Structures are given as structure tokens and as C-alpha cells.
């Protein structure tokens, strides 16, 4: 171990003096990596404890992994769809069987509370079961309408892209690592995966469970390192890219993928709005807003950062909301009683602090929170509610990605919808009302890839049959549902013509053939054919 990462000798006096994880497990998981370029130590954000010293990958390691994955893909794509699906259904059970271990890894690497870490386990299990059960429906060859009845038979097949590169984020180190790769391998692709270098262990253990479920090792391979070096090598060598992260980085990924003419799906940033309509149940909405704004310390792409509340219930809602916010339990503990955990890094803490101080200096009112809590852990920040936020403040339209929400009053519903749609983002939104039909009508007017009625994010997040992704600068492509697997395949059309060609034949002249074709097309329209 290098001098910079050496561990102090007395853990009784210094909690950072010992590793937060079993190092025999770390050595085993580290062995799953294609990595020959030195090592790096990761740290637990909630406590500052060292977590793991893991090997780093070089661009050559990425190239070797892709080469191996490409060889394996030739046979993997010919594995029966039923056999591939069976692996995912076994994986569903293994993830649930090992839920406590996976949750513990999520907590130590990301700093989030246990109840939010469990959401990741549930989401991965839901995803595996959904695609395992729906495989034939989503990927089996499909009959299509031929040009002429009887004479033309047309069908569509789904051809895997080849090697899929996945670059997953730190904020949901289990869910975002696995949920995108599961449909990729089901579709007959192989995967080269770079988890975020702050949270690699969770992904590695989840990949190891896939192997236990029966997935051949070279079908899903992992590398480790920073984005520009290792992520860039993945983009330059794979056949499709799946990236989750910031809009700024997503633009670079899209540019690099575009230069190679390969496809990509990108889930990027958001400045997500929640609308509390005048007929909403105040207490249900306030409880839901706490979850929507402060789950995972606000470090969730789909969490709410803007609350628009109808004038008729504004005061009652704010009272109920603040009462709940001030009771949120912050802790570095790992029990179910913790409501909110740590931020991931000093950079994230600096961003949150800067946004709040900028707003305060420019006249915003801090209704709750508003300061760091180093006595709890090095990266803790209180759940914070701001009012009086105006356009010149940085947090008005820039994503904070932390436990900070701005609250606004509205009197006209159309104006609230217009304000919610302002800005460059369009990832997630939320509407609260006692009238579900009315809520859906409002939801349909919001520019967002997903909208939850009487929920913050979990209803769409957990409904795996529905697509999930962003509009505008919040991304391109979708995870989940049919769109989540079809992004990993190229549709191939196969048409068989029988009896007569689609051309002049048997001595018929081209002009006469054109007249015959015109008549046939008119008849098909009268028969109601598409």
C-alpha cells in the first residue's frame, strides 16, 4: 500500500484507522476486475473510513475486456432465450437472498440510509423478474404485414448490438449498475461495465451473484477507474453506450458516441418539480414531499428540488412539511431508524453549501436546515427548505443534487404548470391531488419523462413495464419496459416474396404494371388494410 493510503495503527482512538469492510471479501471482488494499472483506496463517505484498495484499469485493460467480450458474444447470442431468461429469474432470488449484504455495501460505499439502500435491492429484483418473464414477448421474432396478403411474408427479428459499454453512477451503485445491464445480456449482448470509482464494490458483488446464477463470466466484465481514461476507452471500443450521470458529461459521451456512429442511452440531470394542487391531502403530500426531496440525501436524479404549492393550502402545507423535515433523523448509523445519510463527497458538500449560501446572501429565507453537520460525519448536510428563491440565485435552475428544495406559492394552476416546465431539464415530476383523473390530466401537460401522481418517484421507478428517462437536457433513450431492452438490439426485417415478383413480369410492360399496382393499392385501402 502506498504511503498516501497507509492506515493509522490504533482504531480504538481513530475510527478511520481500520477498514470498514472485510478485506478477504475485497480481495475476492477485486479479482473480478480487468485491472493492471496500480491501485486506489476508496473511503466511506459517512465516516471517512477506508473501504477498499482496488486495482485500477488502463485503456489496454478495457481493450482486452472488450476483445474477450466480443469473442464470448458470438456464442452467447446463440444461447436460447429461455436459458438466458432462466438465469435472470435465478438472479432475482439470489439478490433477495443476499439483500442484507448488498444493502450493507450500498450503505458503506454511498453513505445513504438503510431504507433507501433497500430500494436498490427491490429495483434490481423487479428488473430481473420483469425481463426474465417477458423475454419471449419482447425479443421473439414478430410477424409483420407484408406488402401483399399471401404473396409477401414479412417478419422482424432483433439482432443484439454486440458489446455494450455501461458507465454507472455512484448515487445508486446497485440499481443503476445492474438494471441497465440485465436487459442487455438478455438480448444477447455482452457487457463491459465501469462502475463509478467511488462505489465499485456493490457492483462487483452484484456481478458475482450473476455468475452464481449461471451467467458465463465473460458475458459481463468489469473495469475500474476514472471516467476520462477508462470511460473514454469503453466509448471508443464498444458497440453501444449506456451512461447515467451529469448532463455536462452526458453531452461529451453523446459526442464521442456520435463520432463513431454508435448508439447511446443517457439518463442525465434534472431540476424536478412537484405540484401540490389545491385539493391535495396536505398531510399525505407533506409526507410524500419529504421522501421525494430527501431520499438518499437528495442525491437521486429523480428527486424533487422545486415545490409549487397552491395558495389555498400553502400555509397548511408548509407547516406540515417543515414539521416533518425538522424531525428527519440524520445519522452515520446503519439501522432502519435512520432517515437520511451522508453526501457522497466533499465536492458534493461544497456544491450544496455554495447553493444555499448564494441563495441566503441574495435574500432567500432558510425555513429549515441550511448548514453542514460535521459532528455527525464529515459530509453531512441538513435537509434544507428555502423560500424566496429568485432567478438570479444559482439554485433556481441549476441542479443541486443534494438535500435542498425551494418552495413557491401559486394561485393559477396553468401558471404553475408553465413554471414547472421552465428550464432545460425534463426528467421527473410529481403531482398531488385527491382526484387521480385530474392529476393525470395535469401530469400530461408536464415536460418530463416520468410523472408520478400522489408519489414522488417510486411509482414510475418501480413500474418496470413503463419506460423511464429524460426529455430535453435530461437525456435520450429509456430504461425499463420494452424500450429498455430494444435499445440494445437492431431490428432486422426479413421478407419472403412468393409466386410473383414485385416488378413487371410475364411480358407485362412497366407502364401497364404501374396501372395494375395502382389498382391493387386502391383495393387494399378499400379492404381496410394498413
Secondary structure, 3 states (H helix, E strand, C coil): CCHHHCCCCCCCCCHHHCCCCCHHHHHHHHCCECCCCCEEEEECCCCCCEEEEEECCCHHHHHHHHHHHHHHHHHHCCCCHHHHHHHHHHHHHHHHHCHHHHHHHHHHHHCCCHHHHHHHHHHHHHHHHHHHHHHHHHHCCEEECCCCCCCEEEEEEEEECCEEEEECCCCCCCHHHHHHHHHHHHCCCEEEEECCCCCHHHHHHHHHHHHHCCCCHHHEEEECCCHHHHHHHHHHHCCEEEEECCHHHHHHHHHHHHHHCCEEEEECCCCEEEEECCCCCHHHHHHHHHHHHHHHHHCCCCCEEEEEEEHHHHHHHHHHHHHHHCCCCECCCCCCCCCECCCCCHHHHHHHHHHHHHHHHCCCEEEECCCECCCCCCCCECCEEEECCCCCCHHHCCCCCCCEEEEEEECCHHHHHHHHCCCCCCCEEEEECCCHHHHHHHHCCCCCCEEEECCCCHHHHHCCCCCECCCHHHEECCECHHHHHHCCEEEEEEEEECCCCCCCCCCCCHHHHHHHHHHHHHHHHHCCCC
